[in-house]
Amino acid sequence: MDLIPAVDVLDGRVVRLDQGRYDEVTVYGDDPARQAREWMDQGPALVHVVDLAGARDGRADPGLWKRLGQAGIRFQVGGGVRKAEVAAAAVVAGAERVVVGTAAVWDRAALDRMVAMVGASRLVAAVDVRAGRAAGEGWLDDGRDLGEVLGELTGAGIVRALVTGISRDGTMEGPDVELLEQSAALAPGLRLIASGGVGSLADLEALRTLPLEGVIVGKALYEGVFTIAEALAVLA
């Protein structure tokens, strides 16, 4: 299972939100590219970068992609990618994968255009779940039924989904194993990446028992609960 460190960006700073709330922000640095490089240098093959303002406002920041690409960082990026042309621009700037949330939940036509323009292997559908419903719009909408969304993603040819339990995100209270099991059962053809709530090496041990391709870890690394080396050893 792959370990994918997270770099969440808001107003040019490295931050973490608590349960997706923009009024609950902890700042960890002021240089996202430097932070991404620090994580990569410790062994992970890929860094997960989220443009939080883009996710909230629907306007991605191409300058962020450019800085990461110029730094030679292998990254997947999300936040504000709602049109095929924007997804393609992220790939041109250096993104290995583009994470799509709102379009994946609400706009099948836009998702189909993205698949056609950049290829399904370059896309990661963000399935951010609260109370059984997959949300878009920076987690600010009421969402749609999880099973319905996963079925549509499979039908669109999507091969990889990032599943986040919103209520666990940024809490370090443990991942939503039930949600991940449910998602795997509903869409056995998708390669799933877990996100939200990892707060200990024991959490990573628990995730190893599930049919997952990878796991995103953020706050636990920033707070020094465990190191990347320790996490990689558990997941190896």
C-alpha positions as CSV (number, residue, x, y, z in Angstrom):
1,M,0.0,0.0,0.0
2,D,1.3,3.4,-1.0
3,L,1.9,6.2,1.6
4,I,0.9,9.6,0.2
5,P,1.7,12.6,2.4
6,A,-0.6,15.5,2.1
7,V,0.2,19.2,1.5
8,D,-3.0,21.3,1.9
9,V,-2.6,24.9,0.7
10,L,-4.6,27.9,1.7
11,D,-3.5,31.5,1.1
12,G,-0.1,30.3,0.1
13,R,0.5,28.5,3.4
14,V,0.6,24.8,4.4
15,V,-2.4,24.1,6.6
16,R,-4.7,21.5,7.9
17,L,-8.4,21.9,8.4
18,D,-10.5,20.2,11.1
19,Q,-13.3,18.2,9.5
20,G,-13.1,20.4,6.4
21,R,-14.0,23.6,8.2
22,Y,-12.4,26.7,6.8
23,D,-12.7,28.4,10.1
24,E,-10.7,25.7,11.9
25,V,-7.2,26.2,10.3
26,T,-3.8,25.1,11.7
27,V,-0.8,26.5,9.9
28,Y,2.3,24.4,9.4
29,G,4.4,26.4,7.0
30,D,4.6,29.0,4.3
31,D,6.2,27.2,1.4
32,P,4.1,24.3,-0.1
33,A,6.8,23.3,-2.6
34,R,9.4,23.1,0.1
35,Q,7.1,21.0,2.3
36,A,6.3,18.7,-0.6
37,R,10.0,18.2,-1.4
38,E,10.7,17.4,2.3
39,W,8.1,14.6,2.2
40,M,9.3,13.2,-1.1
41,D,12.9,13.2,0.0
42,Q,11.9,10.7,2.8
43,G,10.7,8.1,0.4
44,P,7.1,8.4,-0.8
45,A,6.7,8.3,-4.6
46,L,3.9,10.9,-4.7
47,V,2.6,13.8,-2.7
48,H,-1.1,14.8,-2.4
49,V,-1.6,18.5,-2.8
50,V,-4.9,20.3,-2.2
51,D,-5.7,23.8,-3.3
52,L,-8.2,24.6,-0.6
53,A,-9.2,28.0,-1.9
54,G,-9.7,26.4,-5.3
55,A,-11.9,23.7,-3.8
56,R,-14.0,26.3,-2.0
57,D,-14.3,28.9,-4.7
58,G,-14.0,26.8,-7.9
59,R,-11.0,28.6,-9.2
60,A,-7.7,26.5,-9.2
61,D,-4.3,28.2,-8.8
62,P,-2.1,27.2,-11.8
63,G,0.8,29.0,-10.2
64,L,0.8,26.4,-7.5
65,W,1.1,23.6,-10.0
66,K,3.9,25.4,-11.8
67,R,5.9,25.8,-8.7
68,L,5.6,22.1,-7.8
69,G,6.4,21.0,-11.3
70,Q,9.5,23.3,-11.5
71,A,10.7,21.8,-8.2
72,G,10.7,18.3,-9.7
73,I,8.0,17.1,-7.3
74,R,5.8,14.1,-8.3
75,F,2.4,15.2,-7.2
76,Q,-1.3,14.7,-7.6
77,V,-3.4,17.9,-7.2
78,G,-6.9,18.8,-6.5
79,G,-9.0,21.8,-5.7
80,G,-11.0,23.8,-8.3
81,V,-10.5,21.4,-11.2
82,R,-14.0,21.4,-12.7
83,K,-13.3,21.6,-16.4
84,A,-11.4,19.4,-18.7
85,E,-9.2,22.2,-19.9
86,V,-8.1,22.9,-16.3
87,A,-7.3,19.2,-15.7
88,A,-5.2,19.2,-18.9
89,A,-3.4,22.3,-17.8
90,A,-2.5,20.7,-14.4
91,V,-1.0,17.7,-16.2
92,V,1.0,20.0,-18.5
93,A,2.3,21.8,-15.5
94,G,3.6,18.6,-14.1
95,A,0.8,16.8,-12.1
96,E,1.0,13.1,-12.2
97,R,-2.7,12.8,-11.4
98,V,-5.6,15.3,-11.1
99,V,-8.0,14.9,-8.2
100,V,-11.6,15.8,-9.2
101,G,-14.3,16.3,-6.6
102,T,-17.2,18.5,-7.7
103,A,-17.3,17.3,-11.3
104,A,-17.1,13.7,-10.1
105,V,-20.1,14.1,-7.9
106,W,-22.3,16.6,-9.8
107,D,-21.2,16.9,-13.5
108,R,-20.9,13.7,-15.4
109,A,-20.6,15.6,-18.7
110,A,-17.5,17.4,-17.4
111,L,-16.1,14.2,-16.0
112,D,-16.5,12.5,-19.4
113,R,-14.7,15.3,-21.1
114,M,-11.8,15.0,-18.6
115,V,-11.5,11.3,-19.3
116,A,-11.4,12.0,-23.0
117,M,-8.8,14.8,-22.7
118,V,-6.3,13.6,-20.1
119,G,-7.2,9.8,-19.8
120,A,-8.8,7.9,-16.9
121,S,-5.4,6.9,-15.5
122,R,-4.6,10.6,-14.8
123,L,-7.8,11.2,-12.8
124,V,-8.6,10.5,-9.2
125,A,-12.3,10.9,-8.2
126,A,-12.5,12.5,-4.8
127,V,-15.4,10.8,-3.0
128,D,-15.7,12.9,0.2
129,V,-18.4,11.4,2.4
130,R,-20.5,12.8,5.2
131,A,-23.5,10.8,6.6
132,G,-23.5,8.5,3.7
133,R,-23.5,11.2,1.0
134,A,-20.7,12.2,-1.3
135,A,-20.1,16.0,-1.3
136,G,-18.6,18.4,-3.8
137,E,-18.2,22.2,-3.7
138,G,-15.4,22.1,-1.2
139,W,-17.6,20.0,1.1
140,L,-20.1,22.8,1.4
141,D,-23.1,21.1,-0.4
142,D,-25.5,18.4,0.8
143,G,-24.0,15.7,-1.4
144,R,-25.4,12.7,-3.3
145,D,-26.0,9.1,-2.4
146,L,-22.6,7.3,-2.1
147,G,-23.7,4.2,-4.1
148,E,-25.1,6.3,-6.9
149,V,-21.9,8.3,-7.2
150,L,-19.6,5.3,-7.1
151,G,-21.7,3.6,-9.8
152,E,-21.5,6.6,-12.1
153,L,-17.7,6.8,-11.6
154,T,-17.3,3.2,-12.7
155,G,-19.6,3.8,-15.6
156,A,-17.5,6.8,-16.7
157,G,-14.4,4.6,-16.8
158,I,-12.7,6.1,-13.7
159,V,-10.2,3.6,-12.3
160,R,-9.1,5.4,-9.0
161,A,-11.1,7.0,-6.2
162,L,-9.9,8.9,-3.1
163,V,-12.4,8.2,-0.3
164,T,-12.5,10.6,2.6
165,G,-14.6,10.4,5.7
166,I,-15.2,14.1,6.2
167,S,-16.1,13.7,9.9
168,R,-12.6,12.1,10.5
169,D,-10.5,14.5,8.4
170,G,-7.9,16.3,10.4
171,T,-9.0,14.7,13.7
172,M,-6.4,11.9,14.0
173,E,-9.3,9.9,15.6
174,G,-8.9,6.9,13.3
175,P,-10.0,6.3,9.7
176,D,-13.6,5.5,8.8
177,V,-13.0,1.8,8.2
178,E,-16.7,1.1,7.7
179,L,-16.9,3.7,5.0
180,L,-13.9,2.2,3.2
181,E,-15.3,-1.3,3.4
182,Q,-18.6,-0.1,2.1
183,S,-17.0,1.7,-0.8
184,A,-14.9,-1.3,-1.7
185,A,-18.1,-3.5,-1.7
186,L,-20.1,-1.0,-3.8
187,A,-17.3,-0.4,-6.4
188,P,-15.0,-3.5,-6.4
189,G,-13.4,-2.3,-9.7
190,L,-12.1,1.0,-8.3
191,R,-8.6,1.4,-6.9
192,L,-9.3,3.1,-3.6
193,I,-7.1,5.5,-1.7
194,A,-8.1,6.1,2.0
195,S,-8.0,9.6,3.5
196,G,-9.1,11.1,6.8
197,G,-8.4,10.4,10.5
198,V,-5.1,8.5,10.5
199,G,-3.6,9.2,13.8
200,S,-1.3,6.3,14.7
201,L,0.7,3.5,13.2
202,A,-2.1,1.1,14.5
203,D,-4.4,2.9,12.1
204,L,-2.1,2.1,9.2
205,E,-2.0,-1.5,10.4
206,A,-5.8,-1.6,10.3
207,L,-5.9,-0.1,6.8
208,R,-3.5,-2.8,5.5
209,T,-6.3,-5.3,6.0
210,L,-8.5,-3.5,3.4
211,P,-8.4,-3.7,-0.4
212,L,-6.7,-0.3,-0.8
213,E,-4.1,1.1,-3.2
214,G,-2.9,3.8,-0.8
215,V,-3.5,6.0,2.1
216,I,-3.1,9.8,2.5
217,V,-1.7,11.0,5.8
218,G,-1.5,14.6,6.8
219,K,-1.8,15.9,10.4
220,A,-0.2,12.9,12.1
221,L,3.0,13.7,10.1
222,Y,2.9,17.4,10.8
223,E,2.3,16.8,14.5
224,G,5.2,14.3,14.7
225,V,3.0,11.4,15.8
226,F,5.1,9.1,13.6
227,T,7.6,9.5,10.8
228,I,7.4,8.7,7.2
229,A,10.0,6.0,7.6
230,E,7.9,4.4,10.4
231,A,4.8,4.6,8.2
232,L,6.5,3.1,5.2
233,A,7.8,0.2,7.3
234,V,4.2,-0.6,8.5
235,L,2.8,-0.5,5.0
236,A,5.7,-2.4,3.3
